[in-house]
Amino acid sequence: MEIVNFLIANGPWSWIVAGLVLLALELVLPGGFLLWMGIAGILTGIITLFQPLAWPVQWLIFGVLSLVSILIWIRLMRHRAAQSDRPLLNRRTERLVGREAVLDQPIVEGFGRLTLDDTKWRVRGPDLPAGQRVRITGADGAVLTIEPV
């Protein structure tokens, strides 16, 4: 009961401290939503500091501010294109498209093998003899699609 009395007596500061705690938790627990809930808590504390409100109204303000800010953040992040200075990082097969190589093993019944750099790759394409020069046109998982040059 003492905690409830303390929160009632120090309502605005309780919201501000709760908001700061949520901001600190955002540093430890990634995800982004605690940031906006922390800001909503601080704003709720500032509002109640200047305009004393009943607890249900304070919770309503906190909930609305949290929901609105999180929804705006999600909407902005969804439409933001991820930009990178290395867009093909971790897309190894996509980096190989357009390169030319020589078949190590003939393509029989649609599948064969070739060596590119230090890796042997399974390839798919028309039946071709070993030693044929080919161009990589695409990839399906770890299987490269090729065509004769």
N, CA and C atoms as a LAMMPS dump frame, in Angstrom:
ITEM: TIMESTEP
0
ITEM: NUMBER OF ATOMS
447
ITEM: BOX BOUNDS ff ff ff
-5.0000000000000000e+02 5.0000000000000000e+02
-5.0000000000000000e+02 5.0000000000000000e+02
-5.0000000000000000e+02 5.0000000000000000e+02
ITEM: ATOMS id mol type element x y z
1 1 1 N 0.811 -1.187 0
2 1 2 C 0 0 0
3 1 3 C 0.863 1.262 0
4 2 1 N 2.069 1.138 0.568
5 2 2 C 2.96 2.289 0.605
6 2 3 C 3.409 2.685 -0.794
7 3 1 N 3.581 1.679 -1.657
8 3 2 C 4.002 1.971 -3.032
9 3 3 C 2.93 2.759 -3.76
10 4 1 N 1.681 2.362 -3.582
11 4 2 C 0.572 3.066 -4.23
12 4 3 C 0.496 4.502 -3.724
13 5 1 N 0.639 4.702 -2.428
14 5 2 C 0.627 6.057 -1.874
15 5 3 C 1.789 6.884 -2.408
16 6 1 N 2.947 6.259 -2.524
17 6 2 C 4.106 6.955 -3.079
18 6 3 C 3.855 7.377 -4.526
19 7 1 N 3.289 6.458 -5.331
20 7 2 C 3.01 6.765 -6.742
21 7 3 C 1.973 7.87 -6.868
22 8 1 N 0.965 7.862 -6.011
23 8 2 C -0.063 8.906 -6.055
24 8 3 C 0.548 10.251 -5.672
25 9 1 N 1.401 10.26 -4.661
26 9 2 C 2.007 11.511 -4.206
27 9 3 C 3 12.066 -5.226
28 10 1 N 3.67 11.193 -5.938
29 10 2 C 4.703 11.608 -6.891
30 10 3 C 4.35 11.172 -8.315
31 11 1 N 3.115 11.304 -8.698
32 11 2 C 2.621 10.812 -9.982
33 11 3 C 3.445 11.219 -11.194
34 12 1 N 3.658 12.537 -11.418
35 12 2 C 4.409 12.937 -12.609
36 12 3 C 5.835 12.39 -12.624
37 13 1 N 6.487 12.413 -11.458
38 13 2 C 7.867 11.921 -11.406
39 13 3 C 7.92 10.405 -11.582
40 14 1 N 6.874 9.721 -11.175
41 14 2 C 6.821 8.272 -11.389
42 14 3 C 6.789 7.961 -12.884
43 15 1 N 6.013 8.747 -13.631
44 15 2 C 5.959 8.54 -15.087
45 15 3 C 7.305 8.843 -15.737
46 16 1 N 7.947 9.906 -15.285
47 16 2 C 9.239 10.276 -15.87
48 16 3 C 10.282 9.207 -15.57
49 17 1 N 10.306 8.735 -14.328
50 17 2 C 11.262 7.672 -13.966
51 17 3 C 10.95 6.389 -14.732
52 18 1 N 9.662 6.046 -14.857
53 18 2 C 9.286 4.848 -15.624
54 18 3 C 9.707 4.992 -17.076
55 19 1 N 9.544 6.193 -17.633
56 19 2 C 9.98 6.434 -19.01
57 19 3 C 11.483 6.275 -19.16
58 20 1 N 12.246 6.778 -18.204
59 20 2 C 13.713 6.628 -18.245
60 20 3 C 14.12 5.164 -18.105
61 21 1 N 13.4 4.419 -17.266
62 21 2 C 13.678 2.985 -17.121
63 21 3 C 13.417 2.27 -18.449
64 22 1 N 12.324 2.617 -19.119
65 22 2 C 12.027 2.006 -20.421
66 22 3 C 13.094 2.359 -21.45
67 23 1 N 13.583 3.599 -21.421
68 23 2 C 14.659 3.983 -22.335
69 23 3 C 15.935 3.196 -22.037
70 24 1 N 16.224 2.976 -20.753
71 24 2 C 17.406 2.184 -20.381
72 24 3 C 17.233 0.735 -20.82
73 25 1 N 16.028 0.206 -20.681
74 25 2 C 15.777 -1.174 -21.124
75 25 3 C 15.952 -1.32 -22.629
76 26 1 N 15.653 -0.264 -23.374
77 26 2 C 15.83 -0.314 -24.832
78 26 3 C 17.298 -0.538 -25.192
79 27 1 N 18.199 -0.046 -24.354
80 27 2 C 19.625 -0.271 -24.605
81 27 3 C 19.999 -1.739 -24.452
82 28 1 N 19.314 -2.438 -23.563
83 28 2 C 19.627 -3.835 -23.27
84 28 3 C 18.82 -4.791 -24.145
85 29 1 N 17.554 -4.465 -24.354
86 29 2 C 16.647 -5.324 -25.113
87 29 3 C 16.307 -4.649 -26.439
88 30 1 N 16.941 -5.059 -27.544
89 30 2 C 16.67 -4.39 -28.81
90 30 3 C 15.258 -4.679 -29.308
91 31 1 N 14.778 -3.834 -30.138
92 31 2 C 13.461 -4.034 -30.721
93 31 3 C 12.84 -2.722 -31.157
94 32 1 N 13.137 -1.645 -30.462
95 32 2 C 12.67 -0.339 -30.866
96 32 3 C 11.419 0.147 -30.177
97 33 1 N 10.539 -0.75 -29.749
98 33 2 C 9.274 -0.281 -29.198
99 33 3 C 9.417 0.288 -27.793
100 34 1 N 10.397 -0.171 -27.017
101 34 2 C 10.583 0.374 -25.673
102 34 3 C 11.021 1.837 -25.716
103 35 1 N 11.707 2.219 -26.772
104 35 2 C 12.107 3.609 -26.951
105 35 3 C 10.874 4.501 -26.983
106 36 1 N 9.909 4.118 -27.788
107 36 2 C 8.706 4.937 -27.95
108 36 3 C 7.821 4.883 -26.705
109 37 1 N 7.795 3.757 -26.026
110 37 2 C 7.036 3.686 -24.775
111 37 3 C 7.712 4.544 -23.703
112 38 1 N 9.031 4.581 -23.689
113 38 2 C 9.758 5.424 -22.746
114 38 3 C 9.496 6.894 -22.991
115 39 1 N 9.508 7.278 -24.256
116 39 2 C 9.206 8.674 -24.594
117 39 3 C 7.767 9.005 -24.202
118 40 1 N 6.844 8.068 -24.441
119 40 2 C 5.444 8.288 -24.05
120 40 3 C 5.326 8.429 -22.536
121 41 1 N 6.085 7.645 -21.781
122 41 2 C 6.063 7.76 -20.322
123 41 3 C 6.578 9.111 -19.848
124 42 1 N 7.67 9.573 -20.462
125 42 2 C 8.215 10.885 -20.087
126 42 3 C 7.223 11.993 -20.443
127 43 1 N 6.629 11.917 -21.636
128 43 2 C 5.637 12.923 -22.026
129 43 3 C 4.418 12.905 -21.113
130 44 1 N 3.989 11.715 -20.726
131 44 2 C 2.86 11.613 -19.787
132 44 3 C 3.232 12.269 -18.461
133 45 1 N 4.446 12.056 -17.986
134 45 2 C 4.906 12.691 -16.755
135 45 3 C 4.952 14.195 -16.873
136 46 1 N 5.415 14.704 -18.006
137 46 2 C 5.469 16.154 -18.204
138 46 3 C 4.06 16.747 -18.241
139 47 1 N 3.146 16.055 -18.932
140 47 2 C 1.757 16.534 -18.991
141 47 3 C 1.15 16.572 -17.598
142 48 1 N 1.328 15.514 -16.832
143 48 2 C 0.73 15.469 -15.486
144 48 3 C 1.459 16.38 -14.499
145 49 1 N 2.69 16.76 -14.818
146 49 2 C 3.413 17.712 -13.977
147 49 3 C 2.747 19.085 -14.036
148 50 1 N 2.291 19.475 -15.222
149 50 2 C 1.663 20.78 -15.4
150 50 3 C 0.142 20.75 -15.25
151 51 1 N -0.47 19.605 -15.485
152 51 2 C -1.926 19.47 -15.374
153 51 3 C -2.229 18.191 -14.604
154 52 1 N -2.486 18.276 -13.31
155 52 2 C -2.785 17.063 -12.537
156 52 3 C -4.02 16.345 -13.105
157 53 1 N -3.874 15.054 -13.317
158 53 2 C -4.942 14.235 -13.892
159 53 3 C -5.141 12.993 -13.041
160 54 1 N -6.315 12.401 -13.137
161 54 2 C -6.587 11.142 -12.436
162 54 3 C -5.767 10.02 -13.072
163 55 1 N -5.485 8.959 -12.296
164 55 2 C -4.675 7.846 -12.793
165 55 3 C -5.237 7.195 -14.041
166 56 1 N -6.546 6.962 -14.144
167 56 2 C -7.05 6.357 -15.378
168 56 3 C -6.786 7.221 -16.614
169 57 1 N -6.86 8.534 -16.455
170 57 2 C -6.588 9.438 -17.579
171 57 3 C -5.102 9.401 -17.93
172 58 1 N -4.265 9.326 -16.92
173 58 2 C -2.821 9.24 -17.17
174 58 3 C -2.486 7.966 -17.942
175 59 1 N -3.09 6.836 -17.533
176 59 2 C -2.851 5.579 -18.263
177 59 3 C -3.371 5.657 -19.684
178 60 1 N -4.492 6.34 -19.868
179 60 2 C -5.043 6.516 -21.211
180 60 3 C -4.092 7.335 -22.077
181 61 1 N -3.574 8.414 -21.525
182 61 2 C -2.616 9.253 -22.261
183 61 3 C -1.374 8.437 -22.614
184 62 1 N -0.852 7.697 -21.639
185 62 2 C 0.333 6.869 -21.889
186 62 3 C 0.061 5.843 -22.984
187 63 1 N -1.074 5.17 -22.893
188 63 2 C -1.414 4.152 -23.894
189 63 3 C -1.566 4.731 -25.283
190 64 1 N -2.256 5.853 -25.389
191 64 2 C -2.466 6.479 -26.7
192 64 3 C -1.14 6.962 -27.273
193 65 1 N -0.336 7.653 -26.461
194 65 2 C 0.967 8.123 -26.944
195 65 3 C 1.86 6.964 -27.37
196 66 1 N 1.866 5.889 -26.595
197 66 2 C 2.678 4.715 -26.947
198 66 3 C 2.217 4.114 -28.268
199 67 1 N 0.916 3.872 -28.368
200 67 2 C 0.378 3.249 -29.579
201 67 3 C 0.626 4.099 -30.817
202 68 1 N 0.337 5.381 -30.73
203 68 2 C 0.499 6.267 -31.885
204 68 3 C 1.967 6.333 -32.299
205 69 1 N 2.861 6.503 -31.335
206 69 2 C 4.281 6.619 -31.687
207 69 3 C 4.828 5.309 -32.261
208 70 1 N 4.423 4.18 -31.718
209 70 2 C 4.888 2.892 -32.247
210 70 3 C 4.34 2.664 -33.651
211 71 1 N 3.076 2.979 -33.879
212 71 2 C 2.496 2.799 -35.214
213 71 3 C 3.15 3.713 -36.248
214 72 1 N 3.442 4.946 -35.877
215 72 2 C 4.141 5.859 -36.793
216 72 3 C 5.533 5.326 -37.091
217 73 1 N 6.226 4.84 -36.07
218 73 2 C 7.57 4.294 -36.261
219 73 3 C 7.546 3.083 -37.192
220 74 1 N 6.584 2.186 -36.988
221 74 2 C 6.48 1.003 -37.848
222 74 3 C 6.203 1.42 -39.288
223 75 1 N 5.302 2.366 -39.468
224 75 2 C 4.977 2.819 -40.823
225 75 3 C 6.195 3.437 -41.512
226 76 1 N 6.949 4.262 -40.793
227 76 2 C 8.142 4.88 -41.378
228 76 3 C 9.213 3.844 -41.708
229 77 1 N 9.42 2.872 -40.823
230 77 2 C 10.445 1.858 -41.052
231 77 3 C 10.08 0.912 -42.189
232 78 1 N 8.803 0.651 -42.368
233 78 2 C 8.368 -0.265 -43.412
234 78 3 C 8.641 0.304 -44.801
235 79 1 N 8.527 1.626 -44.935
236 79 2 C 8.701 2.249 -46.243
237 79 3 C 10.134 2.701 -46.492
238 80 1 N 10.983 2.543 -45.511
239 80 2 C 12.379 2.942 -45.681
240 80 3 C 13.156 1.805 -46.313
241 81 1 N 13.763 2.066 -47.439
242 81 2 C 14.551 1.047 -48.129
243 81 3 C 15.902 0.888 -47.43
244 82 1 N 16.301 -0.336 -47.241
245 82 2 C 17.598 -0.604 -46.617
246 82 3 C 18.695 -0.308 -47.631
247 83 1 N 19.541 0.664 -47.316
248 83 2 C 20.625 1.033 -48.21
249 83 3 C 21.927 0.503 -47.647
250 84 1 N 22.763 0.048 -48.559
251 84 2 C 24.024 -0.53 -48.13
252 84 3 C 25.098 -0.201 -49.158
253 85 1 N 26.329 -0.062 -48.68
254 85 2 C 27.43 0.136 -49.61
255 85 3 C 27.856 -1.193 -50.24
256 86 1 N 27.363 -2.309 -49.687
257 86 2 C 27.633 -3.638 -50.247
258 86 3 C 26.321 -4.422 -50.291
259 87 1 N 25.486 -4.137 -51.275
260 87 2 C 24.161 -4.761 -51.304
261 87 3 C 24.184 -6.273 -51.531
262 88 1 N 25.266 -6.821 -52.068
263 88 2 C 25.322 -8.258 -52.331
264 88 3 C 26.055 -9.026 -51.234
265 89 1 N 26.329 -8.361 -50.112
266 89 2 C 26.948 -9.048 -48.987
267 89 3 C 26.007 -10.143 -48.499
268 90 1 N 26.526 -11.325 -48.27
269 90 2 C 25.761 -12.501 -47.854
270 90 3 C 24.81 -13.001 -48.937
271 91 1 N 25.028 -12.595 -50.141
272 91 2 C 24.281 -13.093 -51.297
273 91 3 C 25.313 -13.592 -52.31
274 92 1 N 26.009 -14.604 -51.903
275 92 2 C 27.158 -15.071 -52.656
276 92 3 C 26.805 -15.474 -54.076
277 93 1 N 25.717 -16.197 -54.249
278 93 2 C 25.38 -16.655 -55.594
279 93 3 C 24.972 -15.495 -56.494
280 94 1 N 24.334 -14.47 -55.939
281 94 2 C 23.95 -13.316 -56.752
282 94 3 C 25.163 -12.535 -57.227
283 95 1 N 26.247 -12.573 -56.465
284 95 2 C 27.465 -11.887 -56.888
285 95 3 C 28.12 -12.571 -58.087
286 96 1 N 27.803 -13.847 -58.281
287 96 2 C 28.433 -14.593 -59.364
288 96 3 C 27.725 -14.422 -60.704
289 97 1 N 26.521 -13.882 -60.713
290 97 2 C 25.758 -13.739 -61.952
291 97 3 C 26.529 -12.845 -62.916
292 98 1 N 26.68 -13.331 -64.141
293 98 2 C 27.404 -12.602 -65.175
294 98 3 C 28.833 -13.074 -65.369
295 99 1 N 29.366 -13.801 -64.413
296 99 2 C 30.745 -14.297 -64.547
297 99 3 C 30.792 -15.478 -65.486
298 100 1 N 31.961 -15.698 -66.06
299 100 2 C 32.171 -16.828 -66.957
300 100 3 C 33.137 -17.801 -66.309
301 101 1 N 32.949 -19.085 -66.644
302 101 2 C 33.8 -20.144 -66.078
303 101 3 C 33.839 -21.302 -67.066
304 102 1 N 34.638 -22.313 -66.739
305 102 2 C 34.771 -23.513 -67.571
306 102 3 C 34.24 -24.695 -66.76
307 103 1 N 33.434 -25.534 -67.399
308 103 2 C 32.858 -26.702 -66.724
309 103 3 C 33.936 -27.71 -66.364
310 104 1 N 33.932 -28.189 -65.118
311 104 2 C 34.839 -29.255 -64.696
312 104 3 C 34.273 -30.609 -65.099
313 105 1 N 32.995 -30.777 -64.889
314 105 2 C 32.308 -32.028 -65.226
315 105 3 C 31.223 -31.692 -66.241
316 106 1 N 30.939 -32.601 -67.151
317 106 2 C 29.897 -32.315 -68.139
318 106 3 C 28.528 -32.192 -67.472
319 107 1 N 27.665 -31.454 -68.13
320 107 2 C 26.287 -31.358 -67.648
321 107 3 C 25.527 -32.502 -68.304
322 108 1 N 25.058 -33.426 -67.456
323 108 2 C 24.311 -34.589 -67.921
324 108 3 C 22.958 -34.558 -67.224
325 109 1 N 21.918 -34.682 -67.987
326 109 2 C 20.549 -34.641 -67.477
327 109 3 C 20.281 -33.362 -66.688
328 110 1 N 20.882 -32.265 -67.14
329 110 2 C 20.597 -30.962 -66.578
330 110 3 C 21.519 -30.477 -65.471
331 111 1 N 22.394 -31.365 -64.929
332 111 2 C 23.247 -30.95 -63.816
333 111 3 C 24.703 -31.325 -64.059
334 112 1 N 25.601 -30.451 -63.581
335 112 2 C 27.04 -30.68 -63.681
336 112 3 C 27.751 -29.898 -62.597
337 113 1 N 29.09 -29.743 -62.751
338 113 2 C 29.87 -29.013 -61.742
339 113 3 C 30.9 -28.134 -62.427
340 114 1 N 31.211 -27.023 -61.742
341 114 2 C 32.304 -26.166 -62.197
342 114 3 C 32.998 -25.591 -60.978
343 115 1 N 34.248 -25.168 -61.163
344 115 2 C 35.018 -24.551 -60.093
345 115 3 C 35.124 -23.066 -60.383
346 116 1 N 34.784 -22.295 -59.392
347 116 2 C 34.86 -20.84 -59.517
348 116 3 C 35.59 -20.328 -58.288
349 117 1 N 36.702 -19.649 -58.499
350 117 2 C 37.594 -19.231 -57.422
351 117 3 C 38.041 -20.489 -56.675
352 118 1 N 37.697 -20.65 -55.41
353 118 2 C 38.135 -21.828 -54.655
354 118 3 C 36.975 -22.739 -54.292
355 119 1 N 35.863 -22.596 -54.981
356 119 2 C 34.663 -23.354 -54.626
357 119 3 C 34.143 -24.132 -55.812
358 120 1 N 33.725 -25.37 -55.551
359 120 2 C 33.068 -26.171 -56.58
360 120 3 C 31.568 -25.921 -56.461
361 121 1 N 30.938 -25.635 -57.591
362 121 2 C 29.521 -25.319 -57.621
363 121 3 C 28.772 -26.343 -58.455
364 122 1 N 27.579 -26.659 -58.002
365 122 2 C 26.68 -27.488 -58.804
366 122 3 C 25.971 -26.533 -59.756
367 123 1 N 25.883 -26.934 -61.021
368 123 2 C 25.266 -26.065 -62.018
369 123 3 C 24.119 -26.782 -62.713
370 124 1 N 23.193 -25.97 -63.207
371 124 2 C 22.051 -26.496 -63.939
372 124 3 C 21.995 -25.768 -65.277
373 125 1 N 21.737 -26.533 -66.317
374 125 2 C 21.628 -25.944 -67.645
375 125 3 C 21.504 -27.032 -68.695
376 126 1 N 21.637 -26.642 -69.966
377 126 2 C 21.552 -27.64 -71.037
378 126 3 C 22.759 -28.575 -70.981
379 127 1 N 22.583 -29.785 -71.486
380 127 2 C 23.688 -30.75 -71.499
381 127 3 C 24.852 -30.192 -72.307
382 128 1 N 26.029 -30.143 -71.666
383 128 2 C 27.246 -29.601 -72.289
384 128 3 C 28.431 -30.461 -71.889
385 129 1 N 29.48 -30.522 -72.721
386 129 2 C 30.664 -31.323 -72.377
387 129 3 C 31.559 -30.595 -71.369
388 130 1 N 32.425 -31.352 -70.692
389 130 2 C 33.408 -30.762 -69.793
390 130 3 C 34.345 -29.884 -70.606
391 131 1 N 34.803 -28.786 -70.024
392 131 2 C 35.691 -27.871 -70.721
393 131 3 C 34.947 -26.773 -71.471
394 132 1 N 33.635 -26.844 -71.54
395 132 2 C 32.832 -25.822 -72.227
396 132 3 C 32.832 -24.534 -71.403
397 133 1 N 33.013 -23.414 -72.07
398 133 2 C 32.95 -22.107 -71.389
399 133 3 C 31.47 -21.729 -71.232
400 134 1 N 31.097 -21.323 -70.006
401 134 2 C 29.707 -20.996 -69.7
402 134 3 C 29.622 -19.653 -68.969
403 135 1 N 28.422 -19.063 -68.989
404 135 2 C 28.146 -17.817 -68.267
405 135 3 C 27.069 -18.11 -67.224
406 136 1 N 27.263 -17.589 -66.034
407 136 2 C 26.284 -17.776 -64.952
408 136 3 C 25.162 -16.75 -65.156
409 137 1 N 23.931 -17.246 -65.227
410 137 2 C 22.791 -16.364 -65.482
411 137 3 C 21.88 -16.208 -64.271
412 138 1 N 22.038 -17.036 -63.269
413 138 2 C 21.181 -16.945 -62.092
414 138 3 C 21.545 -18.013 -61.084
415 139 1 N 20.738 -18.098 -60.046
416 139 2 C 20.993 -19.084 -58.999
417 139 3 C 19.686 -19.455 -58.327
418 140 1 N 19.618 -20.723 -57.927
419 140 2 C 18.484 -21.217 -57.155
420 140 3 C 19.078 -21.905 -55.932
421 141 1 N 19.168 -21.151 -54.828
422 141 2 C 19.862 -21.673 -53.657
423 141 3 C 21.351 -21.732 -53.953
424 142 1 N 21.942 -22.924 -53.831
425 142 2 C 23.368 -23.093 -54.096
426 142 3 C 23.624 -23.694 -55.47
427 143 1 N 22.604 -23.772 -56.31
428 143 2 C 22.751 -24.314 -57.668
429 143 3 C 22.758 -23.15 -58.633
430 144 1 N 23.84 -23.017 -59.416
431 144 2 C 23.951 -21.933 -60.371
432 144 3 C 23.296 -22.33 -61.688
433 145 1 N 22.616 -21.405 -62.304
434 145 2 C 22.04 -21.601 -63.631
435 145 3 C 23.001 -21.032 -64.642
436 146 1 N 23.306 -21.803 -65.671
437 146 2 C 24.317 -21.374 -66.636
438 146 3 C 23.775 -21.507 -68.06
439 147 1 N 24.506 -20.847 -68.959
440 147 2 C 24.232 -20.984 -70.396
441 147 3 C 25.578 -20.993 -71.103
442 148 1 N 25.66 -21.655 -72.262
443 148 2 C 26.945 -21.688 -72.979
444 148 3 C 27.299 -20.297 -73.502
445 149 1 N 28.614 -20.028 -73.582
446 149 2 C 29.072 -18.741 -74.11
447 149 3 C 29.278 -18.861 -75.598
